[in-house]
Amino acid sequence: MANYREIVAIQKDVGRARAVAQGLCKLDDMTWTDWELDFLHSMTTRQQGLTTRQGEKLIELADDAAWYTTVDGFSLTALIDRCQLLRDELDDRDAAFIERLKADPATRLRRKDARRVLHCARSIGEIEPHQGRSLDRQTAPGPQAADADTDEA
């Protein structure tokens, strides 16, 4: 969940909201839903202030587009390697996901994929159930988190 100050700031600064939405629309490697694309396109032409929910959603989409290399001190590359070694303990979908990541050696992942790697690492016992929760929606500290190394997209 986004920080309330962050939401209020983007609500009041329509130019910033437009710039964020335009930047997100230009990301070639993000797979947005039709609803998210419609929302982002409508934000690029917006002339008036945003509602609280619109500001929250725009920040949420920006957070989803951030790149992660580590989460709470855990290297995602190292977790992928461990999950790949213990892939027999994963269900078929998760094992295929880890195999895909291992075949395309990415050094950074988007939030959705990083969360799934953490889920896989928890399921094989590589990390404890309470570890790596900073990417969860309820507790996400925002894009400038001290524990998550991110590169803005």
N, CA and C atoms as an extended XYZ file, in Angstrom:
459
Properties=species:S:1:pos:R:3:atomname:S:1:resname:S:1:resid:I:1 pbc="F F F"
N         0.842       -1.166        0.000 N   MET     1
C         0.000        0.000        0.000 CA  MET     1
C         0.891        1.233        0.000 C   MET     1
N         0.517        2.205       -0.799 N   ALA     2
C         1.314        3.412       -0.950 CA  ALA     2
C         1.215        4.296        0.283 C   ALA     2
N         2.260        5.056        0.506 N   ASN     3
C         2.332        6.031        1.577 CA  ASN     3
C         1.317        7.142        1.299 C   ASN     3
N         0.563        7.550        2.318 N   TYR     4
C        -0.487        8.556        2.128 CA  TYR     4
C         0.090        9.880        1.649 C   TYR     4
N         1.256       10.268        2.148 N   ARG     5
C         1.885       11.526        1.694 CA  ARG     5
C         2.201       11.466        0.200 C   ARG     5
N         2.650       10.320       -0.226 N   GLU     6
C         2.959       10.116       -1.639 CA  GLU     6
C         1.685       10.246       -2.484 C   GLU     6
N         0.599        9.676       -1.986 N   ILE     7
C        -0.681        9.743       -2.701 CA  ILE     7
C        -1.151       11.189       -2.806 C   ILE     7
N        -1.118       11.920       -1.712 N   VAL     8
C        -1.559       13.321       -1.708 CA  VAL     8
C        -0.691       14.152       -2.639 C   VAL     8
N         0.619       13.902       -2.632 N   ALA     9
C         1.525       14.666       -3.492 CA  ALA     9
C         1.208       14.471       -4.965 C   ALA     9
N         0.949       13.233       -5.365 N   ILE    10
C         0.658       12.995       -6.781 CA  ILE    10
C        -0.760       13.441       -7.141 C   ILE    10
N        -1.669       13.413       -6.173 N   GLN    11
C        -3.028       13.904       -6.399 CA  GLN    11
C        -3.015       15.374       -6.788 C   GLN    11
N        -2.189       16.136       -6.120 N   LYS    12
C        -2.163       17.589       -6.308 CA  LYS    12
C        -1.296       18.038       -7.475 C   LYS    12
N        -0.377       17.195       -7.899 N   ASP    13
C         0.549       17.555       -8.977 CA  ASP    13
C         0.177       16.790      -10.246 C   ASP    13
N        -0.730       17.377      -11.015 N   VAL    14
C        -1.229       16.706      -12.225 CA  VAL    14
C        -0.112       16.500      -13.243 C   VAL    14
N         0.810       17.430      -13.331 N   GLY    15
C         1.935       17.286      -14.260 CA  GLY    15
C         2.787       16.076      -13.929 C   GLY    15
N         3.040       15.881      -12.647 N   ARG    16
C         3.805       14.706      -12.205 CA  ARG    16
C         3.040       13.428      -12.504 C   ARG    16
N         1.730       13.440      -12.259 N   ALA    17
C         0.908       12.257      -12.532 CA  ALA    17
C         0.950       11.918      -14.022 C   ALA    17
N         0.843       12.933      -14.864 N   ARG    18
C         0.914       12.699      -16.313 CA  ARG    18
C         2.273       12.132      -16.710 C   ARG    18
N         3.337       12.689      -16.139 N   ALA    19
C         4.687       12.228      -16.477 CA  ALA    19
C         4.896       10.767      -16.046 C   ALA    19
N         4.420       10.425      -14.858 N   VAL    20
C         4.541        9.035      -14.386 CA  VAL    20
C         3.765        8.103      -15.314 C   VAL    20
N         2.533        8.482      -15.649 N   ALA    21
C         1.707        7.645      -16.526 CA  ALA    21
C         2.343        7.501      -17.906 C   ALA    21
N         2.880        8.585      -18.456 N   GLN    22
C         3.534        8.511      -19.766 CA  GLN    22
C         4.741        7.594      -19.727 C   GLN    22
N         5.531        7.699      -18.653 N   GLY    23
C         6.693        6.819      -18.509 CA  GLY    23
C         6.293        5.358      -18.422 C   GLY    23
N         5.229        5.076      -17.677 N   LEU    24
C         4.766        3.695      -17.542 CA  LEU    24
C         4.225        3.157      -18.865 C   LEU    24
N         3.557        4.003      -19.639 N   CYS    25
C         3.028        3.567      -20.944 CA  CYS    25
C         4.145        3.186      -21.909 C   CYS    25
N         5.310        3.787      -21.756 N   LYS    26
C         6.425        3.551      -22.675 CA  LYS    26
C         7.225        2.292      -22.350 C   LYS    26
N         6.934        1.651      -21.237 N   LEU    27
C         7.680        0.446      -20.868 CA  LEU    27
C         7.283       -0.706      -21.787 C   LEU    27
N         8.240       -1.188      -22.561 N   ASP    28
C         7.963       -2.260      -23.523 CA  ASP    28
C         7.876       -3.631      -22.867 C   ASP    28
N         8.577       -3.807      -21.756 N   ASP    29
C         8.644       -5.141      -21.154 CA  ASP    29
C         7.604       -5.379      -20.068 C   ASP    29
N         6.732       -4.421      -19.819 N   MET    30
C         5.658       -4.612      -18.834 CA  MET    30
C         4.420       -5.148      -19.535 C   MET    30
N         3.778       -6.094      -18.923 N   THR    31
C         2.527       -6.622      -19.469 CA  THR    31
C         1.385       -6.060      -18.625 C   THR    31
N         0.811       -4.991      -19.102 N   TRP    32
C        -0.310       -4.347      -18.414 CA  TRP    32
C        -1.611       -5.002      -18.849 C   TRP    32
N        -2.584       -5.019      -17.961 N   THR    33
C        -3.919       -5.487      -18.332 CA  THR    33
C        -4.579       -4.396      -19.171 C   THR    33
N        -5.677       -4.726      -19.829 N   ASP    34
C        -6.400       -3.725      -20.619 CA  ASP    34
C        -6.873       -2.585      -19.729 C   ASP    34
N        -7.356       -2.922      -18.530 N   TRP    35
C        -7.818       -1.887      -17.612 CA  TRP    35
C        -6.679       -0.952      -17.224 C   TRP    35
N        -5.504       -1.527      -16.921 N   GLU    36
C        -4.356       -0.710      -16.532 CA  GLU    36
C        -3.913        0.191      -17.671 C   GLU    36
N        -3.915       -0.327      -18.902 N   LEU    37
C        -3.560        0.498      -20.061 CA  LEU    37
C        -4.545        1.644      -20.251 C   LEU    37
N        -5.842        1.351      -20.146 N   ASP    38
C        -6.858        2.405      -20.253 CA  ASP    38
C        -6.655        3.458      -19.173 C   ASP    38
N        -6.396        3.011      -17.960 N   PHE    39
C        -6.168        3.929      -16.841 CA  PHE    39
C        -4.949        4.809      -17.105 C   PHE    39
N        -3.841        4.199      -17.508 N   LEU    40
C        -2.617        4.965      -17.761 CA  LEU    40
C        -2.806        5.962      -18.900 C   LEU    40
N        -3.488        5.532      -19.964 N   HIS    41
C        -3.729        6.448      -21.086 CA  HIS    41
C        -4.622        7.611      -20.666 C   HIS    41
N        -5.605        7.343      -19.822 N   SER    42
C        -6.469        8.432      -19.357 CA  SER    42
C        -5.695        9.388      -18.453 C   SER    42
N        -4.723        8.882      -17.715 N   MET    43
C        -3.910        9.740      -16.839 CA  MET    43
C        -2.963       10.630      -17.645 C   MET    43
N        -2.552       10.181      -18.844 N   THR    44
C        -1.611       10.975      -19.643 CA  THR    44
C        -2.242       12.251      -20.182 C   THR    44
N        -3.558       12.294      -20.260 N   THR    45
C        -4.235       13.493      -20.776 CA  THR    45
C        -5.017       14.238      -19.704 C   THR    45
N        -4.906       13.812      -18.493 N   ARG    46
C        -5.691       14.392      -17.395 CA  ARG    46
C        -5.270       15.829      -17.123 C   ARG    46
N        -6.254       16.710      -16.932 N   GLN    47
C        -5.997       18.124      -16.665 CA  GLN    47
C        -6.346       18.530      -15.236 C   GLN    47
N        -7.138       17.709      -14.550 N   GLN    48
C        -7.553       18.062      -13.186 CA  GLN    48
C        -6.928       17.112      -12.185 C   GLN    48
N        -7.020       17.458      -10.905 N   GLY    49
C        -6.443       16.641       -9.839 CA  GLY    49
C        -7.004       15.234       -9.812 C   GLY    49
N        -6.271       14.339       -9.194 N   LEU    50
C        -6.667       12.944       -9.104 CA  LEU    50
C        -7.437       12.696       -7.805 C   LEU    50
N        -8.260       11.674       -7.814 N   THR    51
C        -8.897       11.227       -6.580 CA  THR    51
C        -7.855       10.447       -5.783 C   THR    51
N        -8.153       10.184       -4.547 N   THR    52
C        -7.231        9.414       -3.710 CA  THR    52
C        -6.989        8.036       -4.322 C   THR    52
N        -8.031        7.391       -4.778 N   ARG    53
C        -7.888        6.043       -5.362 CA  ARG    53
C        -7.066        6.082       -6.646 C   ARG    53
N        -7.263        7.111       -7.476 N   GLN    54
C        -6.471        7.218       -8.704 CA  GLN    54
C        -4.990        7.419       -8.380 C   GLN    54
N        -4.701        8.264       -7.403 N   GLY    55
C        -3.318        8.479       -6.993 CA  GLY    55
C        -2.693        7.207       -6.449 C   GLY    55
N        -3.470        6.496       -5.624 N   GLU    56
C        -2.993        5.243       -5.049 CA  GLU    56
C        -2.700        4.224       -6.146 C   GLU    56
N        -3.584        4.106       -7.116 N   LYS    57
C        -3.409        3.132       -8.195 CA  LYS    57
C        -2.216        3.486       -9.072 C   LYS    57
N        -2.021        4.768       -9.355 N   LEU    58
C        -0.894        5.187      -10.179 CA  LEU    58
C         0.429        4.865       -9.483 C   LEU    58
N         0.503        5.122       -8.193 N   ILE    59
C         1.716        4.797       -7.433 CA  ILE    59
C         1.915        3.283       -7.377 C   ILE    59
N         0.833        2.554       -7.220 N   GLU    60
C         0.901        1.084       -7.191 CA  GLU    60
C         1.457        0.541       -8.510 C   GLU    60
N         1.006        1.092       -9.637 N   LEU    61
C         1.503        0.650      -10.935 CA  LEU    61
C         2.983        1.002      -11.105 C   LEU    61
N         3.376        2.174      -10.611 N   ALA    62
C         4.786        2.562      -10.671 CA  ALA    62
C         5.638        1.620       -9.821 C   ALA    62
N         5.131        1.236       -8.648 N   ASP    63
C         5.845        0.283       -7.795 CA  ASP    63
C         5.986       -1.073       -8.489 C   ASP    63
N         4.938       -1.499       -9.190 N   ASP    64
C         4.985       -2.776       -9.903 CA  ASP    64
C         6.031       -2.764      -11.014 C   ASP    64
N         6.322       -1.586      -11.556 N   ALA    65
C         7.266       -1.465      -12.661 CA  ALA    65
C         8.714       -1.352      -12.200 C   ALA    65
N         8.936       -1.214      -10.896 N   ALA    66
C        10.298       -1.093      -10.375 CA  ALA    66
C        11.046       -2.415      -10.518 C   ALA    66
N        12.347       -2.315      -10.726 N   TRP    67
C        13.211       -3.485      -10.827 CA  TRP    67
C        13.776       -3.822       -9.464 C   TRP    67
N        13.890       -5.110       -9.149 N   TYR    68
C        14.449       -5.573       -7.888 CA  TYR    68
C        15.585       -6.549       -8.156 C   TYR    68
N        16.681       -6.372       -7.439 N   THR    69
C        17.793       -7.322       -7.500 CA  THR    69
C        17.902       -8.085       -6.187 C   THR    69
N        17.555       -7.424       -5.094 N   THR    70
C        17.516       -8.057       -3.775 CA  THR    70
C        16.247       -7.615       -3.068 C   THR    70
N        15.792       -8.437       -2.153 N   VAL    71
C        14.635       -8.098       -1.329 CA  VAL    71
C        14.959       -8.500        0.101 C   VAL    71
N        14.885       -7.562        0.995 N   ASP    72
C        15.176       -7.809        2.415 CA  ASP    72
C        16.512       -8.519        2.606 C   ASP    72
N        17.495       -8.156        1.802 N   GLY    73
C        18.823       -8.739        1.929 CA  GLY    73
C        19.029      -10.048        1.176 C   GLY    73
N        17.998      -10.563        0.559 N   PHE    74
C        18.111      -11.818       -0.201 CA  PHE    74
C        18.349      -11.506       -1.676 C   PHE    74
N        19.411      -12.063       -2.223 N   SER    75
C        19.687      -11.918       -3.647 CA  SER    75
C        18.688      -12.768       -4.424 C   SER    75
N        17.976      -12.152       -5.338 N   LEU    76
C        17.000      -12.915       -6.123 CA  LEU    76
C        17.688      -13.938       -7.014 C   LEU    76
N        18.864      -13.598       -7.534 N   THR    77
C        19.608      -14.543       -8.366 CA  THR    77
C        19.997      -15.786       -7.561 C   THR    77
N        20.463      -15.582       -6.327 N   ALA    78
C        20.832      -16.723       -5.476 CA  ALA    78
C        19.609      -17.568       -5.132 C   ALA    78
N        18.480      -16.917       -4.875 N   LEU    79
C        17.255      -17.672       -4.571 CA  LEU    79
C        16.791      -18.477       -5.782 C   LEU    79
N        16.913      -17.893       -6.970 N   ILE    80
C        16.555      -18.618       -8.193 CA  ILE    80
C        17.439      -19.859       -8.337 C   ILE    80
N        18.740      -19.686       -8.080 N   ASP    81
C        19.671      -20.828       -8.163 CA  ASP    81
C        19.278      -21.936       -7.188 C   ASP    81
N        18.973      -21.573       -5.936 N   ARG    82
C        18.576      -22.574       -4.937 CA  ARG    82
C        17.261      -23.241       -5.321 C   ARG    82
N        16.310      -22.442       -5.799 N   CYS    83
C        15.019      -23.014       -6.204 CA  CYS    83
C        15.193      -23.956       -7.386 C   CYS    83
N        16.104      -23.606       -8.283 N   GLN    84
C        16.344      -24.458       -9.442 CA  GLN    84
C        16.947      -25.798       -9.005 C   GLN    84
N        17.835      -25.758       -8.021 N   LEU    85
C        18.429      -26.998       -7.512 CA  LEU    85
C        17.393      -27.890       -6.830 C   LEU    85
N        16.417      -27.263       -6.180 N   LEU    86
C        15.390      -28.013       -5.447 CA  LEU    86
C        14.027      -27.964       -6.150 C   LEU    86
N        14.053      -27.845       -7.470 N   ARG    87
C        12.806      -27.679       -8.229 CA  ARG    87
C        11.859      -28.867       -8.109 C   ARG    87
N        12.386      -30.036       -7.753 N   ASP    88
C        11.526      -31.207       -7.573 CA  ASP    88
C        10.565      -31.035       -6.404 C   ASP    88
N        10.897      -30.136       -5.484 N   GLU    89
C        10.027      -29.866       -4.342 CA  GLU    89
C         8.963      -28.818       -4.650 C   GLU    89
N         9.066      -28.183       -5.809 N   LEU    90
C         8.097      -27.161       -6.215 CA  LEU    90
C         6.969      -27.799       -7.007 C   LEU    90
N         5.810      -27.134       -7.035 N   ASP    91
C         4.752      -27.643       -7.912 CA  ASP    91
C         5.154      -27.361       -9.358 C   ASP    91
N         4.468      -27.967      -10.294 N   ASP    92
C         4.874      -27.921      -11.703 CA  ASP    92
C         4.934      -26.499      -12.256 C   ASP    92
N         3.939      -25.679      -11.915 N   ARG    93
C         3.909      -24.297      -12.425 CA  ARG    93
C         5.086      -23.487      -11.898 C   ARG    93
N         5.380      -23.631      -10.603 N   ASP    94
C         6.503      -22.895      -10.015 CA  ASP    94
C         7.832      -23.404      -10.556 C   ASP    94
N         7.949      -24.714      -10.747 N   ALA    95
C         9.177      -25.281      -11.308 CA  ALA    95
C         9.408      -24.761      -12.727 C   ALA    95
N         8.341      -24.680      -13.519 N   ALA    96
C         8.463      -24.151      -14.882 CA  ALA    96
C         8.845      -22.673      -14.859 C   ALA    96
N         8.290      -21.922      -13.914 N   PHE    97
C         8.623      -20.507      -13.758 CA  PHE    97
C        10.115      -20.345      -13.431 C   PHE    97
N        10.612      -21.131      -12.489 N   ILE    98
C        12.031      -21.060      -12.104 CA  ILE    98
C        12.920      -21.477      -13.274 C   ILE    98
N        12.526      -22.509      -14.004 N   GLU    99
C        13.293      -22.944      -15.180 CA  GLU    99
C        13.368      -21.825      -16.226 C   GLU    99
N        12.245      -21.123      -16.418 N   ARG   100
C        12.228      -20.014      -17.378 CA  ARG   100
C        13.179      -18.906      -16.935 C   ARG   100
N        13.168      -18.572      -15.651 N   LEU   101
C        14.068      -17.534      -15.141 CA  LEU   101
C        15.527      -17.970      -15.253 C   LEU   101
N        15.786      -19.243      -14.985 N   LYS   102
C        17.155      -19.763      -15.050 CA  LYS   102
C        17.661      -19.783      -16.497 C   LYS   102
N        16.785      -20.091      -17.444 N   ALA   103
C        17.170      -20.125      -18.853 CA  ALA   103
C        17.467      -18.731      -19.393 C   ALA   103
N        16.772      -17.734      -18.875 N   ASP   104
C        16.984      -16.343      -19.266 CA  ASP   104
C        17.575      -15.636      -18.052 C   ASP   104
N        18.886      -15.704      -17.890 N   PRO   105
C        19.505      -15.260      -16.639 CA  PRO   105
C        19.346      -13.746      -16.388 C   PRO   105
N        18.214      -13.382      -15.868 N   ALA   106
C        17.953      -11.988      -15.535 CA  ALA   106
C        18.619      -11.671      -14.205 C   ALA   106
N        19.197      -10.496      -14.116 N   THR   107
C        19.822      -10.082      -12.860 CA  THR   107
C        18.885       -9.214      -12.030 C   THR   107
N        17.756       -8.842      -12.628 N   ARG   108
C        16.766       -8.049      -11.902 CA  ARG   108
C        15.377       -8.458      -12.360 C   ARG   108
N        14.414       -8.324      -11.456 N   LEU   109
C        13.046       -8.770      -11.728 CA  LEU   109
C        12.057       -7.686      -11.350 C   LEU   109
N        10.914       -7.710      -11.993 N   ARG   110
C         9.812       -6.830      -11.605 CA  ARG   110
C         9.183       -7.389      -10.332 C   ARG   110
N         8.366       -6.571       -9.669 N   ARG   111
C         7.757       -6.945       -8.384 CA  ARG   111
C         7.029       -8.283       -8.457 C   ARG   111
N         6.212       -8.474       -9.489 N   LYS   112
C         5.409       -9.696       -9.597 CA  LYS   112
C         6.293      -10.939       -9.618 C   LYS   112
N         7.348      -10.907      -10.429 N   ASP   113
C         8.241      -12.061      -10.519 CA  ASP   113
C         9.078      -12.221       -9.253 C   ASP   113
N         9.502      -11.104       -8.661 N   ALA   114
C        10.275      -11.172       -7.420 CA  ALA   114
C         9.440      -11.806       -6.304 C   ALA   114
N         8.170      -11.437       -6.223 N   ARG   115
C         7.287      -12.019       -5.211 CA  ARG   115
C         7.132      -13.523       -5.434 C   ARG   115
N         7.064      -13.930       -6.693 N   ARG   116
C         6.902      -15.354       -6.974 CA  ARG   116
C         8.167      -16.135       -6.632 C   ARG   116
N         9.338      -15.551       -6.877 N   VAL   117
C        10.588      -16.203       -6.486 CA  VAL   117
C        10.626      -16.370       -4.965 C   VAL   117
N        10.221      -15.347       -4.237 N   LEU   118
C        10.185      -15.434       -2.781 CA  LEU   118
C         9.214      -16.518       -2.322 C   LEU   118
N         8.069      -16.606       -2.984 N   HIS   119
C         7.094      -17.664       -2.669 CA  HIS   119
C         7.721      -19.047       -2.869 C   HIS   119
N         8.416      -19.220       -3.981 N   CYS   120
C         9.066      -20.508       -4.260 CA  CYS   120
C        10.129      -20.813       -3.211 C   CYS   120
N        10.907      -19.805       -2.839 N   ALA   121
C        11.956      -19.998       -1.839 CA  ALA   121
C        11.360      -20.372       -0.483 C   ALA   121
N        10.216      -19.789       -0.152 N   ARG   122
C         9.540      -20.167        1.098 CA  ARG   122
C         9.041      -21.610        1.032 C   ARG   122
N         8.507      -21.998       -0.118 N   SER   123
C         7.915      -23.333       -0.226 CA  SER   123
C         8.957      -24.447       -0.140 C   SER   123
N        10.209      -24.166       -0.503 N   ILE   124
C        11.262      -25.184       -0.381 CA  ILE   124
C        12.031      -25.040        0.932 C   ILE   124
N        11.670      -24.053        1.738 N   GLY   125
C        12.324      -23.862        3.025 CA  GLY   125
C        13.633      -23.092        2.960 C   GLY   125
N        13.908      -22.465        1.843 N   GLU   126
C        15.142      -21.696        1.698 CA  GLU   126
C        15.115      -20.429        2.561 C   GLU   126
N        13.935      -19.820        2.680 N   ILE   127
C        13.759      -18.689        3.586 CA  ILE   127
C        12.556      -18.981        4.484 C   ILE   127
N        12.528      -18.338        5.612 N   GLU   128
C        11.443      -18.526        6.571 CA  GLU   128
C        10.157      -17.873        6.063 C   GLU   128
N         9.003      -18.325        6.516 N   PRO   129
C         7.726      -17.773        6.048 CA  PRO   129
C         7.568      -16.272        6.266 C   PRO   129
N         8.213      -15.722        7.290 N   HIS   130
C         8.068      -14.294        7.573 CA  HIS   130
C         9.085      -13.439        6.823 C   HIS   130
N        10.034      -14.039        6.152 N   GLN   131
C        11.083      -13.283        5.474 CA  GLN   131
C        10.671      -12.897        4.060 C   GLN   131
N        11.169      -11.753        3.620 N   GLY   132
C        10.925      -11.293        2.257 CA  GLY   132
C         9.523      -10.774        2.029 C   GLY   132
N         8.890      -10.278        3.061 N   ARG   133
C         7.504       -9.809        2.947 CA  ARG   133
C         7.386       -8.331        2.571 C   ARG   133
N         8.493       -7.643        2.328 N   SER   134
C         8.415       -6.212        2.033 CA  SER   134
C         7.734       -5.925        0.692 C   SER   134
N         7.612       -6.924       -0.166 N   LEU   135
C         6.948       -6.717       -1.452 CA  LEU   135
C         5.454       -6.977       -1.407 C   LEU   135
N         4.958       -7.502       -0.293 N   ASP   136
C         3.529       -7.761       -0.172 CA  ASP   136
C         2.781       -6.438       -0.142 C   ASP   136
N         1.636       -6.401       -0.772 N   ARG   137
C         0.840       -5.172       -0.896 CA  ARG   137
C         0.549       -4.491        0.438 C   ARG   137
N         0.171       -5.259        1.464 N   GLN   138
C        -0.219       -4.678        2.737 CA  GLN   138
C         0.940       -3.972        3.418 C   GLN   138
N         2.162       -4.439        3.184 N   THR   139
C         3.296       -3.913        3.930 CA  THR   139
C         4.345       -3.272        3.056 C   THR   139
N         4.070       -3.109        1.769 N   ALA   140
C         5.080       -2.558        0.881 CA  ALA   140
C         5.419       -1.132        1.284 C   ALA   140
N         6.707       -0.849        1.561 N   PRO   141
C         7.103        0.459        2.025 CA  PRO   141
C         7.223        1.506        0.932 C   PRO   141
N         7.149        1.137       -0.317 N   GLY   142
C         7.245        2.122       -1.382 CA  GLY   142
C         8.519        1.923       -2.177 C   GLY   142
N         8.689        2.689       -3.262 N   PRO   143
C         9.796        2.454       -4.167 CA  PRO   143
C        11.165        2.830       -3.595 C   PRO   143
N        11.255        3.628       -2.545 N   GLN   144
C        12.541        3.998       -1.986 CA  GLN   144
C        12.860        3.177       -0.749 C   GLN   144
N        12.411        1.947       -0.707 N   ALA   145
C        12.611        1.097        0.467 CA  ALA   145
C        14.083        0.859        0.719 C   ALA   145
N        14.473        0.897        1.970 N   ALA   146
C        15.870        0.678        2.319 CA  ALA   146
C        16.248       -0.789        2.147 C   ALA   146
N        15.320       -1.694        2.344 N   ASP   147
C        15.632       -3.116        2.280 CA  ASP   147
C        15.519       -3.697        0.880 C   ASP   147
N        14.912       -3.012       -0.042 N   ALA   148
C        14.770       -3.539       -1.399 CA  ALA   148
C        15.567       -2.659       -2.341 C   ALA   148
N        16.551       -3.230       -3.010 N   ASP   149
C        17.325       -2.492       -3.997 CA  ASP   149
C        16.511       -2.416       -5.264 C   ASP   149
N        16.234       -1.224       -5.715 N   THR   150
C        15.427       -1.079       -6.922 CA  THR   150
C        16.121       -0.163       -7.895 C   THR   150
N        15.831       -0.363       -9.151 N   ASP   151
C        16.212        0.536      -10.219 CA  ASP   151
C        14.920        0.987      -10.842 C   ASP   151
N        14.706        2.274      -10.912 N   GLU   152
C        13.452        2.758      -11.501 CA  GLU   152
C        13.437        2.428      -12.968 C   GLU   152
N        12.286        2.059      -13.462 N   ALA   153
C        12.134        1.676      -14.873 CA  ALA   153
C        11.930        2.903      -15.711 C   ALA   153
